[in-house]
Amino acid sequence: MNPRIISGVFLLIFLADVQGKICWKECTEMGIISSADIDGCHRRSGRDGRTPRFRCKGIDGPPCTVIRGETVHLNLEFRPNRVLKNVTQAAYWESSFGMDIPWAGLATNACTFMVNNEGCKEGDQMAYQSFSYPIFINEMYPPGTYNLRWEFTSRNEKGMEDSLSCFRYVIRIV
């Protein structure tokens, strides 16, 4: 086999493994979310001041480090499996003592932060959508490492809330 083809395949596998700044995993196998990232994560510097490279396996990998008093931006790309209507969001700390603690200060109307759908207007449900949400890291949040679950729900044709998607990631607040 051609050595260039083999090198190209290995390069593609490597790039696919390190494409984001955060390690994340969708809660289900639906594959609705195609990418998740947080602009504003602080990482220790790599060699010679370069950005450090790391690999993720789901949520296993370095956490996104955030600083109290700063605002970071959660950016998602996803392809909904239905028309987006009245989409809400919720985030929870999945604590080690078996209780999910809601993220304080989260705006629940996710439509406001949809870029391509301009506020969840009905349209092409299969088009890729962008979601960008500013997360203020409040001074009252205690420092520590937190396993977070971010959920999206929408209203179906009957007006009932229905799960749209969910993903998990880890942050470290300093």
C-alpha positions as CSV (number, residue, x, y, z in Angstrom):
1,M,0.0,0.0,0.0
2,N,1.1,3.5,-0.7
3,P,3.0,5.1,2.3
4,R,1.4,8.5,1.6
5,I,-2.1,7.0,1.9
6,I,-1.2,5.3,5.2
7,S,0.3,8.6,6.5
8,G,-2.9,10.4,5.4
9,V,-5.1,8.0,7.2
10,F,-3.1,8.2,10.4
11,L,-3.2,12.0,10.2
12,L,-7.0,12.1,9.8
13,I,-7.4,9.7,12.8
14,F,-5.1,11.9,14.9
15,L,-6.9,15.2,13.9
16,A,-10.3,13.7,14.6
17,D,-9.2,12.7,18.0
18,V,-7.9,16.2,19.0
19,Q,-10.4,18.5,17.3
20,G,-11.9,20.3,20.3
21,K,-10.8,22.1,23.4
22,I,-13.0,20.2,25.7
23,C,-13.6,16.5,26.3
24,W,-17.3,15.7,26.0
25,K,-19.8,12.9,25.3
26,E,-23.4,12.9,24.2
27,C,-25.7,11.3,26.8
28,T,-27.3,9.1,24.2
29,E,-26.2,7.4,21.0
30,M,-28.4,9.7,18.9
31,G,-25.5,11.6,17.5
32,I,-27.3,15.0,17.3
33,I,-24.4,17.1,18.6
34,S,-21.5,17.1,16.2
35,S,-19.1,19.4,18.1
36,A,-18.9,21.0,21.5
37,D,-16.3,23.6,22.6
38,I,-15.8,26.3,25.2
39,D,-14.1,29.4,24.2
40,G,-12.2,30.7,27.3
41,C,-10.9,27.5,28.8
42,H,-7.5,28.1,30.5
43,R,-5.0,25.4,30.0
44,R,-1.4,25.1,31.2
45,S,0.9,26.0,28.3
46,G,2.7,23.4,26.3
47,R,6.3,23.2,25.5
48,D,7.9,26.5,24.3
49,G,4.6,28.4,25.0
50,R,2.7,26.3,22.4
51,T,-0.9,25.3,23.0
52,P,-0.8,21.8,24.7
53,R,-2.2,18.9,22.7
54,F,-4.3,16.3,24.4
55,R,-6.6,13.4,23.5
56,C,-10.1,12.8,24.7
57,K,-12.1,9.6,25.1
58,G,-15.6,10.8,25.9
59,I,-15.2,13.0,29.0
60,D,-11.9,11.4,29.9
61,G,-9.2,14.0,29.4
62,P,-8.2,17.3,30.9
63,P,-11.1,19.4,32.3
64,C,-11.9,22.9,30.9
65,T,-10.4,25.2,33.5
66,V,-12.4,28.4,34.1
67,I,-11.8,31.4,36.4
68,R,-14.4,32.9,38.7
69,G,-15.5,36.3,37.5
70,E,-14.9,35.5,33.8
71,T,-17.3,34.7,31.0
72,V,-16.7,31.7,28.7
73,H,-18.8,30.7,25.7
74,L,-20.2,27.3,25.1
75,N,-20.4,26.6,21.4
76,L,-22.3,23.6,19.9
77,E,-23.0,22.4,16.4
78,F,-25.8,20.0,16.0
79,R,-28.4,18.6,13.6
80,P,-31.8,18.4,15.2
81,N,-34.0,15.4,14.4
82,R,-37.2,17.5,14.4
83,V,-38.4,21.1,14.0
84,L,-37.1,23.2,16.8
85,K,-39.9,24.7,18.9
86,N,-39.7,26.2,22.3
87,V,-36.2,24.8,23.1
88,T,-35.1,25.0,26.7
89,Q,-31.8,24.3,28.3
90,A,-30.7,23.1,31.7
91,A,-27.4,22.3,33.2
92,Y,-26.6,20.1,36.3
93,W,-23.6,19.2,38.4
94,E,-23.7,15.4,38.6
95,S,-22.4,15.3,42.2
96,S,-20.6,12.3,43.7
97,F,-23.3,11.9,46.4
98,G,-26.0,11.0,43.8
99,M,-27.8,14.3,43.6
100,D,-28.0,16.5,40.5
101,I,-27.5,20.2,41.4
102,P,-28.9,22.8,38.9
103,W,-26.4,25.3,37.5
104,A,-27.3,28.7,39.1
105,G,-27.9,31.6,36.8
106,L,-28.6,29.7,33.6
107,A,-31.1,31.3,31.1
108,T,-33.6,28.6,30.2
109,N,-34.7,29.8,26.7
110,A,-32.2,28.1,24.4
111,C,-33.8,29.6,21.3
112,T,-32.3,33.0,22.1
113,F,-28.8,31.5,21.6
114,M,-29.5,29.6,18.3
115,V,-27.5,31.2,15.5
116,N,-28.8,29.5,12.3
117,N,-32.4,29.1,13.4
118,E,-32.8,32.8,14.4
119,G,-34.8,32.0,17.6
120,C,-36.2,28.6,16.8
121,K,-38.4,29.7,13.9
122,E,-39.9,26.8,12.1
123,G,-38.0,25.9,9.0
124,D,-35.6,23.2,7.8
125,Q,-35.3,20.9,10.7
126,M,-32.5,18.9,9.2
127,A,-30.1,21.9,8.8
128,Y,-27.1,22.2,11.0
129,Q,-27.6,24.6,13.8
130,S,-25.2,26.6,15.9
131,F,-25.7,27.3,19.6
132,S,-23.5,29.8,21.4
133,Y,-24.2,30.5,25.1
134,P,-22.2,32.9,27.4
135,I,-21.5,31.3,30.7
136,F,-20.6,33.7,33.5
137,I,-18.5,31.9,36.1
138,N,-19.9,33.6,39.2
139,E,-17.7,34.5,42.1
140,M,-20.0,32.5,44.4
141,Y,-19.2,29.2,42.6
142,P,-16.9,27.2,44.9
143,P,-13.6,26.1,43.3
144,G,-13.4,22.5,42.3
145,T,-13.9,20.0,39.5
146,Y,-17.4,19.4,38.4
147,N,-19.0,16.8,36.1
148,L,-21.7,18.7,34.2
149,R,-24.7,17.5,32.2
150,W,-26.2,20.0,29.7
151,E,-29.7,19.1,28.5
152,F,-32.0,20.5,25.7
153,T,-35.7,19.8,25.5
154,S,-38.3,21.0,23.0
155,R,-42.1,20.9,22.7
156,N,-43.4,18.3,20.4
157,E,-46.5,18.6,18.2
158,K,-48.8,17.8,21.2
159,G,-47.2,20.5,23.3
160,M,-45.4,18.0,25.5
161,E,-41.7,18.5,26.5
162,D,-39.5,16.0,24.8
163,S,-35.7,15.5,25.2
164,L,-33.8,16.9,22.2
165,S,-30.2,16.1,23.3
166,C,-27.9,16.0,26.2
167,F,-24.1,16.0,26.7
168,R,-21.6,15.8,29.5
169,Y,-18.2,17.5,30.1
170,V,-15.9,18.4,33.0
171,I,-15.0,21.8,34.2
172,R,-12.5,22.9,36.9
173,I,-13.4,26.3,38.6
174,V,-10.4,28.2,40.1
